[in-house]
Structures are given as structure tokens and as C-alpha cells.
Amino acid sequence: MRYSRQEIFSKIGKEGQNLLKKSKVAVIGLGATGSSSAELLARAGVGELILADRDIVELNNLQRQSLYNEDDIGNVKADSIKNHLKKINSEVKIKTLVIDLDYRNINEIKTDLILDCSDNIDTRNLINEYCHKNKINWIYSGVIEDNGIVLNFNNDYCFSCIFESIKADLLGTCDTKGVLNTIVKVISGIQVNEAIKILTKQDYSREMIYFNISNNKLEKYKAKKNENCKVCKGIYDYLDGRKGNDVVKLCGRGVYQIKGKKIDLGRLEGIRTKYFLVNDNFTVFNDGRALIKAESKEKAKTLYSKYIGN
Amino acid sequence: MKVKVYLEQKDKEEIVNLDNNSNIKSLLEKLKINSGTVITANSNNELVTDNYVIKNNERIKIIPVISGG
């Protein structure tokens, strides 16, 4: 009964619905696209979801990040969204990971398909190498201003084949350029539709989809393998820990994440929750990650040393 | 040679004069666009890399990379 409108649709049917029920999908990043895509997957009846995010809900998230409400502010996104999704579809098994995905923990993502809803190129390079090595399909999505992008990867070509020369530090973020909530919904819809096609064994897009919502223009670009691609030759710089950044600016606010060693939260002053300790200057997670409000990367590192140590 | 360049971000097309056998890298340098921020596509809407040699009268699209989520 719950899925009757989906099962009656000829391209899915009862067989497709059963395939969705047997599927396990990971959503990496639970910001704008991630929260929306997780909701669509849960409503569609995907059997198991792994939801991974490193951040907490803030007031400025509510403009575009689905399901979160004012009561969630200050809580970790993964747990907040799990609570909301359970009220939408209690049949879906949900595992949450409150982590900053890196080469040390990505093996926790054991799944049929990964939806990239992250906000940075380093994470996408890591996901790309992990999926290439383990032959897992993944779907890249991105949004900024009034533009959005979606591209499937299934080892015919990889993220590095196309984006190898991109310099993460030079790209605009939603913090610096803004983003409309309407483009988020379009891109999330395309991403989850591609996911459903993959999971129900339908043909799916091998083209990069680029959409601008101000002029309603959709462009499709053919992706192909780059014969010089290092990842396609099995060289995994991010997965093997040779590349990646332990200090990153988070999208959406003037906050830097610094990864340090595990620390004893007991020696710090602040309000403790299940996952972190928070005070006026920083939020420190159990795994040693700290979120620090600062004007620059250098100032964030200085504050980290001052309050938490080296 | 003349190359038609479509700038996706500005939704604008312009004609650029380039030396014969120029590649994407030299086109981006001429336009003062940092190659670390964009990807490019040829007349067939195929994504191409910096060393792609541009043909006379070819239409090249310059597409900003989107990182936000």
C-alpha cells in the first residue's frame, strides 16, 4: 500500500520495488542535497541507508536543508535526520556515521551505491578512489548559486578522468556564492532518480547533467575515460592517505574543521553531548575533530593549539 | 583560427582568435580563466582535458566546477 503509486509505474513495478527493498545505499554529506536525497530514498523504500556527516545543524542550514527544523539546531545532522526519516518510513534500516570521511574510516561504508552529497573535492576524490577500487557505483552531485550538477560513475570513467586538474581551494562555496533551495531540490531529484534506475536495473545516464534553474537550461555532456588517469591505473593517493587535508573550511559558515589526535574531553570546559563538547569557541568531537570559528585557516590552527593543544 | 567560446556561467558566447593547433590550456590562459576551476567540452558536448587540440571554428564550452552540497 505504501508504495502503490510507485509499483503501478511500469518502469518500477513490484519487481523493482523488491529490488529497492533489498538495496543498501550510503549518502555522504547530509547538507542541502544529502538531506533531500536521503528523504527521497527513504520514501521510495530503499531497504537500508547509511547516513554519514561530520557536522551539526545550524540556523542558516534551514533555508535549504530538508527535514531539519529549529529543534534540531545544535544536534548532529546524522542523528537528527535519522529521527525524522524514521517517522516517515519506519521500515527503512538506518545506520548513522558521525564522522569526517577519510582514508582511515571510509571502509565503514559497505554498500551497493554511494550518493555523494559532500561539499568538497577532497571527499569526492576519496569516494572516487574507494569506489574504483571496490567497483561500487557512485553518483556525484553539486549545487551552487542557481546551478547544479549530477554525474554517475561506474568505472567506465572516473571522477579523476574529468576533474583531476581541479583546485579545491579556488572553487566557490555556498558560503561565498550562496545557493538557492530550488536548485537543491532539482539536483537531488535527478540524483535519486538515477539511483533508483541503477538499483532497479534500468538503463541510467552516462552523461554529466548540468542544470541552471534561472533560465531552466539543462545541458548533457558525454564523459569518457582519460587514458592518463592515475586512479584508473590503480594509483590511490587519497585512499592511501598521501593526499587530503586535515584542515578544511566547512561550507556555509566561517568554521574550520581541524583533525587532531583523540583527546580527553573531560579536561575541557563546555556542554557535553553524546558525540561532542561545545563551548563559545569550538566544538570538539570524540574522535579528536574540532570545529573552530575563525577568520582564516591560520587563525583556526592557532585557536586549536590554544584551546585543545597540538 | 577562430574559436567560438561559450561561457556557461555567464550564459554568453564570444569569438576568440587563437593560433592554429592551440589546445584548451592556451585558450584558458588567453581568457585568463584558471584551469583549476573549470572543465571544458567540445562541439560534440564531449568533456575534454587541457591538452585537447581545438579545431578551427570549433565551439568550446567552459563549465564552472560545482563543489557545494
Interface residues (C-beta under 8 A of the other chain):
Chain A: G29 G31 A32 T33 G34 D116 C117 S118 D119 N120 I121 S141 G142 V143 I144 N147 G148 I149 I162 F163 E164 S165 I166 K167 A168 L170 L171 G172 T173 C174 K177 V179 M208 Y210 N212 N215 K217 E219 K220 Y221 K222 A223 K224 N226 C251
Chain B: E8 Q9 D11 N34 S35 G36 T37 I39 A41 N44 N45 E46 L47 T49 D50 K61 I63 P64 V65 I66 S67 G68 G69
